[in-house]
Amino acid sequence: MPQTGVWHIHGAEIADLIRQGVGTAEIGRRFGVSRERIRALLVQHNLPTRAPMLNQKEAAALLGCCGAFLTGLERKGLISPIHSGLTRGPVYYPDSELAKIRAIMDKKRVGRGRRKKK
C-alpha cells in the first residue's frame, strides 16, 4: 500500500494557510504534526515559511491611509495584525489583514483616490 504523507493530502491547503498568515504551529496542530515538520515541508517544496507581511508604515503607504487609522481599526477589533512581542515594537500586516482593511476602507469610502462626502 503506498504511503501518503501530510503534504500529499493537504499540500494545497497548507500553502494557502501560509499565504493567509497562519503560523506553522497552528497549521501543525490542524494536521496533527509538529510546526517543524510543516516548516520542513515548506522548505522542501520551495515555499516561504512565513506569510509575506508589511510593517505599519508600508501597509499605510500601500493602502493610502495613516498608521493611526490602522491602530484604530485594531483597537475596535476589526483587524488583528501580528505584534512583534515588544511593548512598542513593530506591528506586521499579512495579506489577509490587508484585504480586510481594503474592504473596510471601501465601505467607509476613505483613503487615497476616494471622493470625500459632501
Contacts in CASP RR format, 6 or more apart in sequence:
PFRMAT RR
TARGET T0000
AUTHOR 0000-0000-0000
METHOD contacts of the structure
MODEL  1
MPQTGVWHIHGAEIADLIRQGVGTAEIGRRFGVSRERIRALLVQHNLPTR
APMLNQKEAAALLGCCGAFLTGLERKGLISPIHSGLTRGPVYYPDSELAK
IRAIMDKKRVGRGRRKKK
6 14 0 8 1.000
6 31 0 8 1.000
6 32 0 8 1.000
6 33 0 8 1.000
6 37 0 8 1.000
6 38 0 8 1.000
6 41 0 8 1.000
7 14 0 8 1.000
7 41 0 8 1.000
7 44 0 8 1.000
7 45 0 8 1.000
10 31 0 8 1.000
11 41 0 8 1.000
11 45 0 8 1.000
14 27 0 8 1.000
14 31 0 8 1.000
14 38 0 8 1.000
14 41 0 8 1.000
14 42 0 8 1.000
15 42 0 8 1.000
15 45 0 8 1.000
15 47 0 8 1.000
17 23 0 8 1.000
17 26 0 8 1.000
17 27 0 8 1.000
17 30 0 8 1.000
18 24 0 8 1.000
18 27 0 8 1.000
18 42 0 8 1.000
18 47 0 8 1.000
18 48 0 8 1.000
18 49 0 8 1.000
18 50 0 8 1.000
18 51 0 8 1.000
19 51 0 8 1.000
19 95 0 8 1.000
20 51 0 8 1.000
20 94 0 8 1.000
20 95 0 8 1.000
20 96 0 8 1.000
21 50 0 8 1.000
21 51 0 8 1.000
21 53 0 8 1.000
21 82 0 8 1.000
21 94 0 8 1.000
21 95 0 8 1.000
21 96 0 8 1.000
22 51 0 8 1.000
23 35 0 8 1.000
23 50 0 8 1.000
23 51 0 8 1.000
24 35 0 8 1.000
24 36 0 8 1.000
24 38 0 8 1.000
24 39 0 8 1.000
24 42 0 8 1.000
24 49 0 8 1.000
25 35 0 8 1.000
27 35 0 8 1.000
27 38 0 8 1.000
28 34 0 8 1.000
28 35 0 8 1.000
28 37 0 8 1.000
28 38 0 8 1.000
31 38 0 8 1.000
39 49 0 8 1.000
42 48 0 8 1.000
42 49 0 8 1.000
43 49 0 8 1.000
51 94 0 8 1.000
51 95 0 8 1.000
51 96 0 8 1.000
52 94 0 8 1.000
52 95 0 8 1.000
53 82 0 8 1.000
53 92 0 8 1.000
53 93 0 8 1.000
53 94 0 8 1.000
53 95 0 8 1.000
54 62 0 8 1.000
54 92 0 8 1.000
54 93 0 8 1.000
54 98 0 8 1.000
55 90 0 8 1.000
55 91 0 8 1.000
55 92 0 8 1.000
55 93 0 8 1.000
56 67 0 8 1.000
56 70 0 8 1.000
56 71 0 8 1.000
56 81 0 8 1.000
56 90 0 8 1.000
56 91 0 8 1.000
56 92 0 8 1.000
56 93 0 8 1.000
57 67 0 8 1.000
59 67 0 8 1.000
59 70 0 8 1.000
59 93 0 8 1.000
59 98 0 8 1.000
59 101 0 8 1.000
60 66 0 8 1.000
60 67 0 8 1.000
60 69 0 8 1.000
60 70 0 8 1.000
62 98 0 8 1.000
63 98 0 8 1.000
63 101 0 8 1.000
63 102 0 8 1.000
63 105 0 8 1.000
63 111 0 8 1.000
63 112 0 8 1.000
64 111 0 8 1.000
64 112 0 8 1.000
65 101 0 8 1.000
65 105 0 8 1.000
65 110 0 8 1.000
65 111 0 8 1.000
65 112 0 8 1.000
69 110 0 8 1.000
70 79 0 8 1.000
70 81 0 8 1.000
70 91 0 8 1.000
70 93 0 8 1.000
70 101 0 8 1.000
73 79 0 8 1.000
73 101 0 8 1.000
73 104 0 8 1.000
74 80 0 8 1.000
74 81 0 8 1.000
74 91 0 8 1.000
78 100 0 8 1.000
78 104 0 8 1.000
79 93 0 8 1.000
79 97 0 8 1.000
79 100 0 8 1.000
79 101 0 8 1.000
79 104 0 8 1.000
80 97 0 8 1.000
81 91 0 8 1.000
81 92 0 8 1.000
81 93 0 8 1.000
81 94 0 8 1.000
81 97 0 8 1.000
82 91 0 8 1.000
82 92 0 8 1.000
82 93 0 8 1.000
82 94 0 8 1.000
83 89 0 8 1.000
83 91 0 8 1.000
83 92 0 8 1.000
84 90 0 8 1.000
84 91 0 8 1.000
84 92 0 8 1.000
93 101 0 8 1.000
105 111 0 8 1.000
105 114 0 8 1.000
109 115 0 8 1.000
109 117 0 8 1.000
END
